[in-house]
């Protein structure tokens, strides 16, 4: 595995005992906090997302473990994209990205005066 592919999000029950019986939903997201002058920083690659993976920051192969201890991709109909500052950041939720990337999305933006 290269530096560009890192598995994240494994939380054993010893660290989070309240999750030892599982969860009924999962979520992922990001946050950018403005400075004192109201300027929000860039997120991801600093570009608005699209299907150009050479310019957009992206997550691929998103999976979770179900109650049968099998890794599964999110159900496309059950995901809810949300962006609260669309003038500064975006989300391109491709969902099914094929055999190798599975569920994926691109995200990010230039930041700026987001209000």
C-alpha positions in Angstrom: 0.0 0.0 0.0 1.4 3.4 -0.9 1.1 6.7 1.0 -2.0 7.6 -1.0 -4.0 4.6 0.2 -4.6 4.5 3.9 -7.2 2.5 5.7 -9.0 4.6 8.3 -11.9 4.1 10.6 -11.3 0.9 12.6 -12.5 1.4 16.1 -12.2 -1.8 18.3 -14.7 -2.3 21.0 -12.0 -1.9 23.6 -11.7 1.8 22.6 -15.4 2.5 22.2 -17.3 0.0 24.3 -20.6 1.5 23.5 -20.1 0.4 19.9 -19.5 -3.2 20.9 -23.1 -4.1 19.8 -22.8 -2.1 16.5 -24.4 1.0 15.2 -27.5 1.7 13.2 -25.9 4.4 11.0 -22.5 5.7 9.9 -21.4 9.1 8.8 -18.3 10.8 7.4 -17.5 14.4 6.8 -15.2 17.3 7.1 -15.0 20.8 8.6 -13.2 24.0 7.8 -13.0 26.7 10.4 -12.7 30.4 9.4 -10.1 32.7 10.8 -10.9 35.8 12.8 -11.3 37.8 9.6 -14.0 35.3 8.3 -11.8 33.6 5.7 -12.3 29.9 5.5 -9.4 27.8 4.3 -9.3 25.5 1.2 -10.5 22.0 1.7 -9.2 18.9 0.0 -7.2 19.9 -3.1 -8.6 23.5 -3.0 -10.7 22.8 -6.2 -14.5 22.3 -6.4 -15.1 18.5 -6.8 -15.9 16.8 -10.1 -15.0 13.5 -11.7 -11.4 14.5 -12.5 -9.5 12.6 -9.9 -6.2 14.4 -10.8 -7.7 17.7 -9.5 -10.3 16.6 -6.9 -9.7 15.2 -3.4 -11.6 11.9 -3.1 -12.5 9.0 -0.9 -12.8 5.6 -2.5 -13.7 2.0 -1.5 -15.9 3.2 1.3 -17.2 0.2 3.2 -18.5 -0.7 6.6 -18.8 -4.0 8.5 -22.4 -5.2 8.9 -23.8 -7.4 11.7 -22.7 -10.5 9.9 -19.1 -9.2 10.0 -18.9 -8.8 6.3 -17.6 -5.6 4.6 -20.3 -4.0 2.4 -20.6 -0.8 0.5 -23.2 1.8 1.5 -26.6 1.4 -0.1 -26.8 4.1 -2.7 -30.4 5.0 -1.8 -29.6 5.3 1.9 -26.9 8.0 1.6 -27.7 11.7 2.1 -25.2 14.2 0.7 -25.0 17.5 2.6 -23.0 20.7 2.0 -23.7 23.8 4.1 -21.4 26.3 2.4 -21.8 25.5 -1.3 -20.3 28.8 -2.4 -17.0 27.7 -0.9 -17.1 23.9 -0.8 -18.7 21.0 -2.7 -19.4 17.3 -2.8 -19.7 15.2 -5.9 -21.3 12.0 -4.7 -20.7 9.4 -7.5 -21.8 6.5 -5.3 -21.0 3.4 -7.3 -17.6 4.0 -8.9 -17.0 0.5 -10.4 -15.3 -2.7 -9.4 -12.1 -1.3 -8.0 -13.2 2.0 -6.3 -16.7 0.8 -5.1 -18.5 3.6 -3.3 -16.7 6.9 -3.7 -17.1 10.7 -3.7 -15.0 13.8 -4.4 -15.1 16.9 -2.2 -13.5 20.2 -1.4 -13.3 23.8 -2.5 -11.3 27.0 -2.4 -12.8 28.3 0.8 -12.9 32.1 1.1 -15.6 34.4 2.6 -18.2 31.8 3.2 -20.5 33.6 5.6 
